[in-house]
Amino acid sequence: MAYLHRAAIRLHLGDSAGFEADHDSARRMAVSLSGPEVRPHVLWQAGGLAWLRGNAARAEELTTEAYELFRRVTPHARHAYAAHQFTLRRADHREADALPLLVETGDEGNPLLQEMAVLSAAESGDVAEARRLRARWGRTLVRDWASDVALYLQAESSLWLGDEPDWAAAAESLLPYRGRQAVLGTPSLTLGAYDELLGRIAERRGDVDGARRWWAAAREQGELVGCPHQVALAASHLSRVPAPA
């Protein structure tokens, strides 16, 4: 478990080689270990690695297998699975498919899943539902292993919901994480580079030059961690905004 936890921290810091080395150590050690929690956690993280490398289909298979095993251990397995579905469904633009499970688990009091539900509703085109969910749950100050991801999700929501007064505060809250990956805990599904989101906030605030700098950094991070999706996303941003004179 220590290897798995450190692997996630290394990915958060952009250390792709360290992430893979720790994951491989955990995977090899787990072969000789019994216990119902060992294999699911290794599978969760293997799904995160597949996701990082751009293999969404394999990530889906691994996270589903992990869930089927882990739900025999704890009902909270649904929470991990819901978070993974949020990530995977965003990638194939089927956010609405993940929304019912996110709302159910959000109603169980998980603030991270509440943020994901709000964002999924907004990204699927139902901004009214996103606002209704925000009013239903409010906004919780998260102070645990997921605090940085919660800030990421709240900043995303502020862009979709048009909460202009929140943009400056959102950018300020994310600055300590520049140069890092938004990683969903030990399973290590990354939501992307904080710099990519900081670029979108800068663009919304009218700072196009600043946005380009953030996206150039995000592209470099994508290359550093070996994530083709992140590289392509940053490149698409850079291609649509004018270069400085």
C-alpha positions as CSV (number, residue, x, y, z in Angstrom):
1,M,0.0,0.0,0.0
2,A,2.9,2.3,0.7
3,Y,4.2,1.8,-2.9
4,L,0.7,2.5,-4.3
5,H,0.4,5.7,-2.2
6,R,3.8,6.9,-3.1
7,A,3.2,6.2,-6.8
8,A,0.2,8.5,-6.7
9,I,2.2,11.3,-5.0
10,R,5.0,10.9,-7.7
11,L,2.4,11.2,-10.5
12,H,1.0,14.3,-8.8
13,L,4.5,15.8,-8.9
14,G,5.0,14.9,-12.5
15,D,7.4,12.0,-11.9
16,S,6.1,9.5,-14.4
17,A,9.1,7.1,-14.1
18,G,8.7,7.1,-10.3
19,F,5.0,6.5,-10.6
20,E,5.5,3.5,-12.9
21,A,8.4,2.1,-10.8
22,D,6.3,2.2,-7.5
23,H,3.3,0.8,-9.3
24,D,5.3,-2.1,-10.7
25,S,6.8,-2.8,-7.2
26,A,3.3,-2.9,-5.7
27,R,2.0,-5.1,-8.5
28,R,4.8,-7.6,-8.2
29,M,4.5,-7.7,-4.4
30,A,0.7,-8.2,-4.6
31,V,1.1,-11.4,-6.5
32,S,2.1,-13.2,-3.3
33,L,-0.3,-11.4,-1.0
34,S,-3.8,-12.6,0.0
35,G,-6.6,-10.4,1.3
36,P,-9.7,-9.0,-0.5
37,E,-8.3,-5.4,-0.6
38,V,-5.0,-6.0,-2.2
39,R,-5.9,-6.9,-5.8
40,P,-8.6,-4.2,-6.2
41,H,-6.2,-1.4,-5.2
42,V,-3.6,-2.6,-7.6
43,L,-6.2,-2.8,-10.4
44,W,-7.5,0.7,-9.6
45,Q,-4.0,2.1,-10.1
46,A,-3.3,-0.1,-13.2
47,G,-6.4,1.6,-14.6
48,G,-4.9,5.0,-13.8
49,L,-1.7,4.0,-15.6
50,A,-3.7,2.9,-18.7
51,W,-5.6,6.1,-18.6
52,L,-2.4,8.2,-18.4
53,R,-1.0,6.4,-21.5
54,G,-4.2,7.1,-23.5
55,N,-5.8,3.6,-23.4
56,A,-9.3,4.6,-22.2
57,A,-10.8,1.2,-23.1
58,R,-8.2,-0.7,-21.0
59,A,-8.7,1.8,-18.1
60,E,-12.4,1.1,-18.3
61,E,-11.9,-2.6,-18.1
62,L,-9.5,-2.4,-15.1
63,T,-11.5,0.0,-13.1
64,T,-14.7,-2.1,-13.6
65,E,-12.8,-5.2,-12.5
66,A,-11.5,-3.4,-9.5
67,Y,-15.0,-2.3,-8.6
68,E,-16.5,-5.7,-8.9
69,L,-13.9,-7.1,-6.5
70,F,-13.9,-4.2,-4.1
71,R,-17.6,-3.9,-3.7
72,R,-17.6,-7.3,-1.9
73,V,-15.4,-5.6,0.7
74,T,-17.1,-2.3,1.3
75,P,-20.1,-0.4,0.1
76,H,-17.8,2.7,-0.3
77,A,-16.4,1.0,-3.4
78,R,-19.3,2.8,-5.2
79,H,-17.6,6.1,-4.4
80,A,-14.3,5.2,-6.0
81,Y,-16.2,3.8,-9.0
82,A,-18.3,6.9,-9.4
83,A,-15.2,9.1,-9.4
84,H,-13.7,6.9,-12.1
85,Q,-16.8,7.0,-14.2
86,F,-16.8,10.8,-13.9
87,T,-13.3,10.8,-15.4
88,L,-13.9,8.3,-18.1
89,R,-17.3,9.7,-19.2
90,R,-15.8,13.2,-19.5
91,A,-13.3,11.8,-22.0
92,D,-15.9,10.4,-24.3
93,H,-18.3,13.3,-23.8
94,R,-21.0,11.2,-22.1
95,E,-21.0,13.1,-18.8
96,A,-24.8,12.6,-18.4
97,D,-24.3,8.8,-18.2
98,A,-22.2,9.2,-15.0
99,L,-24.5,11.8,-13.4
100,P,-27.1,9.5,-11.7
101,L,-24.4,7.6,-9.8
102,L,-22.6,10.8,-8.9
103,V,-25.8,12.3,-7.5
104,E,-26.6,9.2,-5.5
105,T,-23.1,9.0,-4.0
106,G,-23.1,12.8,-3.5
107,D,-26.3,12.5,-1.5
108,E,-24.3,10.2,0.8
109,G,-22.3,13.1,1.8
110,N,-19.1,12.8,-0.2
111,P,-18.2,16.4,-1.2
112,L,-15.8,15.4,-3.9
113,L,-18.5,13.5,-5.7
114,Q,-20.9,16.4,-5.2
115,E,-18.4,18.6,-7.0
116,M,-18.1,16.0,-9.8
117,A,-21.9,15.8,-10.1
118,V,-22.2,19.6,-10.5
119,L,-19.5,19.7,-13.1
120,S,-20.9,16.7,-15.0
121,A,-24.3,18.4,-15.2
122,A,-22.8,21.6,-16.5
123,E,-20.6,19.9,-19.0
124,S,-23.5,17.8,-20.3
125,G,-25.3,21.0,-21.1
126,D,-27.7,21.1,-18.2
127,V,-26.5,24.2,-16.4
128,A,-29.8,24.6,-14.6
129,E,-29.4,21.1,-13.1
130,A,-25.8,22.0,-12.1
131,R,-27.0,25.2,-10.3
132,R,-29.8,23.2,-8.6
133,L,-27.2,20.6,-7.3
134,R,-25.0,23.4,-6.2
135,A,-27.8,25.0,-4.2
136,R,-28.8,21.5,-2.8
137,W,-25.4,20.7,-1.4
138,G,-23.6,24.0,-1.1
139,R,-19.8,24.1,-1.3
140,T,-17.8,22.2,1.2
141,L,-14.3,23.2,2.2
142,V,-12.4,19.9,1.7
143,R,-9.3,19.4,3.8
144,D,-8.1,15.9,3.2
145,W,-6.2,13.9,0.6
146,A,-8.6,15.3,-2.1
147,S,-8.4,19.0,-1.2
148,D,-6.4,19.9,-4.3
149,V,-8.7,18.0,-6.6
150,A,-11.8,19.6,-5.0
151,L,-10.3,23.0,-5.8
152,Y,-9.7,21.9,-9.4
153,L,-13.3,20.8,-9.7
154,Q,-14.7,24.0,-8.1
155,A,-12.6,26.1,-10.5
156,E,-13.9,24.1,-13.4
157,S,-17.5,24.7,-12.2
158,S,-17.0,28.4,-11.9
159,L,-16.1,28.6,-15.6
160,W,-19.1,26.6,-16.7
161,L,-21.5,28.4,-14.4
162,G,-20.2,31.8,-15.2
163,D,-19.4,32.7,-11.7
164,E,-17.1,35.6,-12.7
165,P,-16.4,36.9,-9.2
166,D,-15.0,33.4,-8.4
167,W,-12.4,33.3,-11.3
168,A,-9.7,35.3,-9.6
169,A,-10.1,33.3,-6.4
170,A,-10.2,30.1,-8.3
171,A,-6.9,30.9,-10.0
172,E,-5.3,31.9,-6.8
173,S,-6.4,28.7,-5.1
174,L,-4.7,26.6,-7.9
175,L,-1.4,28.5,-8.1
176,P,0.3,26.4,-5.4
177,Y,-0.3,23.3,-7.7
178,R,1.1,24.7,-10.9
179,G,3.4,22.3,-12.6
180,R,1.5,19.3,-11.1
181,Q,-1.1,16.8,-12.0
182,A,-4.7,16.7,-10.5
183,V,-4.6,13.0,-9.4
184,L,-7.6,11.2,-7.9
185,G,-5.8,9.6,-5.0
186,T,-4.1,6.2,-5.0
187,P,-6.0,4.9,-8.1
188,S,-4.1,7.6,-9.9
189,L,-6.6,8.6,-12.6
190,T,-5.4,12.1,-13.5
191,L,-7.8,14.9,-14.4
192,G,-5.0,16.7,-16.2
193,A,-2.5,19.4,-15.5
194,Y,-3.5,22.3,-13.3
195,D,-1.7,24.6,-15.7
196,E,-4.2,23.7,-18.5
197,L,-7.1,24.9,-16.2
198,L,-5.2,28.0,-15.2
199,G,-4.8,28.8,-18.9
200,R,-8.6,28.6,-19.4
201,I,-9.2,30.8,-16.4
202,A,-6.7,33.3,-17.8
203,E,-8.4,33.3,-21.2
204,R,-11.8,33.9,-19.6
205,R,-10.3,36.9,-17.7
206,G,-9.0,38.3,-21.0
207,D,-5.3,37.4,-20.4
208,V,-4.6,35.6,-23.7
209,D,-0.8,35.9,-23.4
210,G,-1.0,34.4,-19.9
211,A,-3.2,31.7,-21.2
212,R,-0.7,30.7,-23.8
213,R,2.1,30.5,-21.2
214,W,0.0,28.2,-19.1
215,W,-0.9,26.0,-22.0
216,A,2.7,25.8,-23.2
217,A,3.6,24.6,-19.7
218,A,0.7,22.2,-19.7
219,R,1.9,20.7,-23.1
220,E,5.4,20.2,-21.6
221,Q,3.9,18.5,-18.6
222,G,1.8,16.2,-20.8
223,E,5.0,15.2,-22.6
224,L,6.8,14.7,-19.3
225,V,4.3,12.3,-17.9
226,G,3.7,10.6,-21.3
227,C,0.0,11.5,-21.6
228,P,-1.1,12.0,-25.3
229,H,-4.5,13.4,-24.3
230,Q,-2.9,16.2,-22.3
231,V,-0.5,17.0,-25.0
232,A,-3.3,17.2,-27.6
233,L,-5.5,19.3,-25.4
234,A,-2.9,21.9,-24.7
235,A,-1.9,21.9,-28.4
236,S,-5.5,22.5,-29.4
237,H,-5.7,25.5,-27.0
238,L,-2.5,27.0,-28.4
239,S,-3.7,26.5,-32.0
240,R,-6.9,28.5,-31.5
241,V,-5.6,31.6,-29.7
242,P,-3.5,34.2,-31.6
243,A,0.3,34.1,-31.1
244,P,1.8,37.3,-29.5
245,A,2.9,39.9,-32.0
